[in-house]
Structure formats: C-alpha cells, structure tokens
Amino acid sequence: MEVSTAERSLRILNEYGIFSVDQLAEQTKRIEKRLGDCKMKRALDFLMANDLSQWLEIVLDYYDKTYAHSNTKRENNTCMKVAFKWTDPDVSVRKILTAKKEIIN
C-alpha cells in the first residue's frame, strides 16, 4: 500500500501518541544501531521536547529505507505499489484486490 507521508504520519501519531515519551524512547533505542548516534540523539531530544512529529520524521525515514531495501530482494512481479487512502478504504481495498489478481495471473 502506498500512502502519502502526511496521511501515514497523522495515523501513526494518533496510534502511537497514546504511549508515554519513556515508552517511545525505549522502543526507539531498539533501532539505535541502525539510526546511528546523531539521529538517535536527535530523535530522543525531540521526544523529550514532546515533539512527536519531528521524532516520527526520523524514525519513518529509517523504516522507509529498510522497507525499500527489503523490497529489492523480492522476485519480480511479486510486489506492486497500490495507492491507498485511509479516508476512502472501500475504494482502496478494491484497488488492492485488483492488484492481487494481476500478480496471481
């Protein structure tokens, strides 16, 4: 599913915003090796300042790169981007089902 960064960010902030800063920091530290010292420090600084948007920007960048890399390892024709809008899930699900049929055929 391909979702705009703004839409993804809003959804993630709504879901993860219920956790305490300490809980988010603890989980962020689990990817410290991958983020590197500088980005980890910045991410934690944003969390401590309660700036979840900036924290998320750093974390999403890491996850997007990781996901993109893993997709390069898939066989051809087994991965397809499908535009998805959380505001219109019925249409988006139909697009996904159509894409699935194309992959299978």
Backbone bond lengths (Angstrom), bond angles and torsions (degrees), N, CA, C in turn:
res aa  C-N    CA-C-N  psi(-1)  N-CA   C-N-CA  omega(-1)  CA-C   N-CA-C  phi
1 M - - - 1.446 - - 1.517 108.09 -
2 E 1.262 115.99 131.97 1.456 121.59 177.36 1.524 107.78 -108.14
3 V 1.328 114.92 115.09 1.460 121.47 -176.61 1.527 107.57 -123.12
4 S 1.303 117.45 141.91 1.468 120.41 -179.50 1.531 110.36 -59.46
5 T 1.310 115.70 150.70 1.464 120.95 -179.84 1.520 110.92 -60.04
6 A 1.320 116.65 -40.58 1.469 119.91 -179.75 1.527 110.91 -62.79
7 E 1.317 116.22 -43.38 1.468 121.01 -179.21 1.535 110.45 -67.45
8 R 1.339 115.85 -43.32 1.466 119.71 178.14 1.520 110.82 -62.25
9 S 1.319 116.16 -45.45 1.466 120.55 -178.16 1.521 111.33 -60.65
10 L 1.310 116.27 -46.01 1.459 120.32 179.81 1.532 110.83 -59.96
11 R 1.320 115.76 -45.62 1.469 119.74 -179.86 1.533 111.17 -63.85
12 I 1.312 116.74 -45.27 1.465 120.58 -179.31 1.521 110.94 -64.53
13 L 1.318 117.22 -43.31 1.464 120.02 179.48 1.528 111.07 -63.21
14 N 1.318 116.96 -37.35 1.470 119.82 176.76 1.522 111.44 -65.08
15 E 1.325 116.26 -38.73 1.463 120.07 -178.00 1.530 112.33 -79.05
16 Y 1.320 117.46 -43.90 1.457 120.76 -175.85 1.523 112.90 -87.53
17 G 1.329 116.78 -17.12 1.457 120.92 -179.58 1.521 113.72 -63.82
18 I 1.314 117.14 -13.48 1.474 120.55 179.10 1.531 111.79 -78.39
19 F 1.334 117.05 -15.59 1.461 120.97 -179.09 1.518 110.58 -86.30
20 S 1.308 115.62 152.39 1.464 119.79 178.72 1.523 109.93 -70.81
21 V 1.309 115.18 159.14 1.462 120.94 176.68 1.526 109.93 -58.42
22 D 1.319 116.91 -39.56 1.464 120.37 179.49 1.523 111.68 -62.25
23 Q 1.319 116.54 -42.09 1.467 119.95 178.77 1.530 111.16 -64.86
24 L 1.335 116.15 -42.55 1.463 119.98 178.73 1.524 111.06 -65.43
25 A 1.322 116.36 -39.45 1.465 120.57 178.90 1.527 110.17 -64.28
26 E 1.312 116.72 -43.13 1.467 120.91 179.77 1.532 110.94 -59.76
27 Q 1.312 116.47 -43.89 1.467 120.20 179.83 1.530 111.56 -71.58
28 T 1.318 117.48 -35.35 1.461 121.13 178.13 1.524 110.21 -64.18
29 K 1.310 117.02 -37.57 1.467 121.28 179.83 1.527 112.37 -62.41
30 R 1.311 116.93 -20.08 1.464 120.43 179.35 1.527 112.22 -67.88
31 I 1.333 117.01 -20.23 1.466 120.20 179.04 1.530 111.35 -108.94
32 E 1.322 116.11 19.25 1.467 121.19 -176.44 1.526 112.42 -55.25
33 K 1.329 117.50 -44.04 1.467 120.42 -179.46 1.513 111.19 -58.30
34 R 1.305 115.78 -39.53 1.467 120.33 -177.06 1.529 112.35 -77.38
35 L 1.323 116.17 -35.37 1.469 119.69 -179.67 1.520 111.73 -73.36
36 G 1.318 116.57 -38.62 1.454 120.88 -173.35 1.517 109.97 92.29
37 D 1.313 115.41 160.74 1.468 121.40 -174.57 1.526 113.68 -60.24
38 C 1.324 116.38 -46.38 1.468 120.43 -175.35 1.529 111.51 -64.42
39 K 1.329 116.62 -49.44 1.468 119.38 -179.13 1.523 111.11 -67.52
40 M 1.333 116.40 -34.97 1.467 119.09 178.40 1.518 109.89 -63.50
41 K 1.323 116.53 -45.77 1.472 120.10 -179.71 1.525 110.09 -61.23
42 R 1.327 116.59 -44.91 1.467 120.11 179.61 1.526 111.08 -62.31
43 A 1.341 116.49 -44.84 1.471 120.13 -179.86 1.522 110.76 -59.97
44 L 1.328 116.81 -44.62 1.468 120.43 -179.85 1.523 111.22 -68.30
45 D 1.329 116.79 -37.50 1.470 119.98 176.67 1.534 110.57 -61.17
46 F 1.332 116.48 -43.40 1.468 119.89 178.03 1.524 110.80 -62.95
47 L 1.322 116.41 -40.84 1.466 119.20 178.01 1.521 111.15 -61.37
48 M 1.327 116.35 -46.72 1.464 120.32 -177.94 1.528 111.26 -64.22
49 A 1.334 116.27 -27.90 1.470 120.96 176.91 1.532 110.65 -86.39
50 N 1.326 116.43 3.96 1.461 123.51 -178.99 1.541 112.31 60.61
51 D 1.338 115.07 32.32 1.460 121.22 177.65 1.531 107.70 -102.17
52 L 1.323 114.65 79.41 1.460 119.78 -175.34 1.525 112.55 -67.57
53 S 1.304 118.02 -28.23 1.464 120.64 179.60 1.522 111.53 -63.82
54 Q 1.328 116.36 -45.40 1.461 119.90 179.61 1.529 111.31 -70.33
55 W 1.336 116.11 -37.47 1.466 120.37 175.37 1.526 109.73 -59.25
56 L 1.325 115.94 -46.84 1.452 120.99 -177.80 1.525 111.41 -63.31
57 E 1.299 117.39 -37.21 1.467 120.66 179.38 1.530 110.61 -57.56
58 I 1.320 116.55 -43.14 1.467 121.11 179.17 1.527 111.13 -67.22
59 V 1.313 115.54 -46.93 1.465 120.29 -177.42 1.529 110.95 -66.89
60 L 1.324 117.54 -42.42 1.463 120.75 179.59 1.522 111.73 -63.09
61 D 1.303 116.96 -37.76 1.459 120.72 178.08 1.526 109.80 -58.35
62 Y 1.323 116.42 -44.81 1.462 121.09 177.89 1.530 110.47 -61.64
63 Y 1.319 117.45 -50.88 1.464 120.72 -177.26 1.524 112.13 -64.74
64 D 1.317 117.89 -38.43 1.462 120.22 179.29 1.530 110.87 -63.94
65 K 1.327 116.90 -42.91 1.465 120.07 179.00 1.525 110.78 -65.41
66 T 1.313 116.97 -40.72 1.463 121.22 179.36 1.525 110.44 -63.87
67 Y 1.318 116.42 -44.92 1.457 121.25 179.89 1.535 110.78 -64.66
68 A 1.313 117.10 -43.24 1.469 120.98 179.10 1.525 110.22 -61.47
69 H 1.310 116.66 -41.59 1.467 120.46 179.26 1.530 110.81 -63.52
70 S 1.317 117.15 -43.94 1.465 119.67 -179.34 1.532 111.22 -64.66
71 N 1.323 116.82 -31.06 1.469 119.81 178.64 1.521 112.20 -68.73
72 T 1.318 117.69 -26.06 1.470 120.09 178.57 1.523 111.18 -69.19
73 K 1.300 117.39 -17.99 1.466 121.92 -178.51 1.533 112.70 -89.43
74 R 1.313 117.45 -6.37 1.466 121.19 -179.68 1.526 110.64 -78.07
75 E 1.317 114.72 154.92 1.455 119.39 174.19 1.526 109.36 -64.99
76 N 1.318 115.63 152.12 1.470 119.70 175.82 1.518 109.90 -59.38
77 N 1.300 115.71 146.14 1.468 123.70 176.85 1.531 114.11 69.06
78 T 1.300 118.52 13.78 1.468 119.08 176.22 1.522 110.91 -107.99
79 C 1.293 116.15 -0.57 1.462 120.13 -179.93 1.526 107.80 -136.36
80 M 1.310 114.80 130.93 1.456 119.88 -178.56 1.528 108.31 -139.85
81 K 1.315 116.23 135.77 1.463 119.71 176.91 1.524 109.35 -82.18
82 V 1.324 114.44 133.16 1.461 120.22 177.87 1.521 107.59 -130.08
83 A 1.335 116.04 122.55 1.463 120.01 178.29 1.527 108.99 -63.36
84 F 1.323 115.97 132.65 1.463 121.39 -177.32 1.515 108.58 -132.32
85 K 1.310 115.96 132.41 1.468 121.11 175.95 1.514 108.21 -119.40
86 W 1.324 115.96 120.39 1.462 120.38 178.70 1.521 111.27 -62.97
87 T 1.339 115.45 -23.74 1.467 119.25 -179.66 1.523 112.18 -78.38
88 D 1.333 116.86 -13.65 1.469 120.61 179.19 1.528 109.16 -137.63
89 P 1.333 116.96 66.71 1.461 120.11 -174.28 1.527 114.16 -64.88
90 D 1.323 119.00 -31.13 1.470 120.31 -179.07 1.526 111.15 -61.55
91 V 1.318 116.25 -48.93 1.466 120.71 179.23 1.529 109.45 -65.61
92 S 1.302 116.90 -41.43 1.458 120.87 -178.22 1.522 112.04 -64.41
93 V 1.304 117.78 -40.91 1.468 120.90 178.51 1.525 110.04 -65.52
94 R 1.321 117.42 -38.99 1.472 119.75 176.67 1.524 110.43 -61.32
95 K 1.328 117.08 -39.57 1.469 120.30 177.43 1.526 110.93 -62.49
96 I 1.329 116.55 -41.05 1.466 120.69 179.72 1.523 110.37 -64.50
97 L 1.327 117.25 -43.62 1.463 120.54 179.49 1.530 111.42 -64.01
98 T 1.322 116.90 -38.12 1.453 121.04 176.75 1.535 110.39 -64.26
99 A 1.332 116.36 -43.06 1.456 120.30 178.55 1.521 111.12 -63.28
100 K 1.315 116.88 -38.85 1.471 120.63 178.42 1.521 110.32 -60.14
101 K 1.330 116.73 -43.34 1.465 120.59 178.70 1.536 110.71 -60.74
102 E 1.327 116.24 -39.37 1.466 120.05 -179.96 1.528 110.78 -66.11
103 I 1.314 117.46 -38.10 1.468 120.81 179.83 1.527 110.06 -68.32
104 I 1.328 116.63 -41.86 1.461 121.04 -177.41 1.524 111.49 -67.79
105 N 1.347 116.25 -38.11 1.473 119.73 -178.48 1.454 110.51 -79.82
